[in-house]
Amino acid sequence: MKLQSKTFIRMCYAFAVLICLAACDADTEVDQTVDEILSAQPAITSFSPASADIRSRVIVKGTYLNFAGKAYIGDTECQITQRVNGETLEIEVAPEAKTGTLRITTSAGKEAMSTETLTVTYPEPQVRSAFPQGGMVNENIVIEGTDLQTVNRITFGDTEAIIQFREAQALVVSIPNNEGTGLPVNMYYNTASGETALSLSQDFVITIPTPVIDNWPQLMSRDNEVFITGEDLNLITGISIGGEDVTINTSSATSLSFNVPAGVSTGYRDITVNYGTDKQIVEEGIPYINGQYEKYIEFDSDPETVFVIDQSKDPGAVQQLNGNVEQPPFPGTSYYNLQMNTGTGSTIARMRLHNETANDTWQQILDAGNYGDNPVLHFWMNTEDTSPILKLYIGGTSNANRRELSGDHTHTGGSWKLFAVRLKDFIPGLTSVGSAFEVRFNTGSGAAVFPVIVNMDWIIVTDKVLTEFGAEDVTDQFKPAG
């Protein structure tokens, strides 16, 4: 039977007591239930010191103290910092505690109270170091002095700061995100009459540093969270994309995440980052896809070896990442480069996408209802004034599963072109990708000028032709391969 945590703890206590009793008299028969053990009446016999500062530790002596659930000084609950054993307990004097008797209670409703009164004292913190006139948000200020462990909080204007470290002689506080000048800085601590303030500055200046973003997204899509990293990102007060306000999912000094709002349409969209009272950072023209989107091959993460060259068909063929042309408009910093040097109608370079992609959804591309029944293959290609032959195999590798694009249709000049292929009915009667999705290149037996070049990147599927990025629908230019 699975024990709940409270029952388990109670049984551990009982087991400890049983061991103790057995050790005292091995011949004594133990016949007590767990509830009977836990219901033992605790007692406080003494404590030390008799007078204690707030936030200091007090040692309590007595019996059955290991069953203490809560501890109090007067009516103020204090943290139990250590249960040493059944006879010794350590507690911390709460900052708001007042002079009074010590009291503990157990989960069984038992209570023990000291006969003596603990005197609570309130040391007044003293600052010995000079406080700066101003600083940057998130910057740490070291305060030196005495009795600084009694400080409850520090405020810059109306904003409470985070105390990173606190001990008697030193305290470290981080400047909060509260841009302004002439701000009062106050340190608060408790006295016998309540909380009081000590002024550290009356004219502090907080400066907001400009957040540094290391990695603007190369591409955004509807169903994928956007992650950025950098410095001082917790100073960002808001983000908008294409004029639509973003809900920030997570935020810290070094990372931030969000999803693009539903109202943003497909296209190049500006990201506006707000910080401080009226400052902005704008990153222009980030591509966004508002629709179903799956990436299958992208050469920032995939090697050129996803294509296999048949050297028997073209001994001079070479492939690599990046060649002589600039990167495609997006995404990334690497693309596939193939140079073919033999005229042949046989396959020179072949990629079995079904084996090479890490995205297993390729098998569902043609499933009914997927991509709104309109799956569209896209890829960037730049053939540098040459005309390679491209063949797609879907659902198998027979002639019936093969389609070819060649001639002027693969000639992109010296520019990148985003090709789009509507896959529904691309091969008539095919309703499933099955076990094969291949991309192949050759030069054609009539080729006379070499090298024939293919630069390629970003093999994806979406639910529409991405005309917003200049995609050209070449579906009808493919022909059955003979």
Secondary structure, DSSP 8 states (H G I E B T S, - for coil): ----HHHHHHHHHHHHHHHHHHHH-TTS-----HHHHHT---EEEEEE-SEEETT-EEEEEEESGGGEEEEEETTEEEEEEEEEETTEEEEE--TT--SEEEEEEETTS-EEEEEEEEEEE----EE-S---SEEETT-EEEEEEESGGGEEEEEETTEE-EEEEE-SSEEEEE--S--EEEEEEEEEEEETTEEEEEEEEEEEEEE----EES---S-EETTS-EEEEEESGGGEEEEEETTEE--EEEE-SSEEEE---TT--SEEEEEEEEETTTEEEEEEEEEEE-S-EEEEE-TTTS-GGGEEE-TTT-TT-EEEE--SS---SSS-S--EEEEE-S--SS-SEEEEHHHH-S-GGGGGTTSTTGGGG--EEEEEEE-TT---EEEEEES-SSGGGEEEE-GGGT--TTS-EEEEEE-TTTSTT----TT-EEEEEE--TT--SS-EEEEEEEEEEESS--GGGT-EE-GGG-EE--
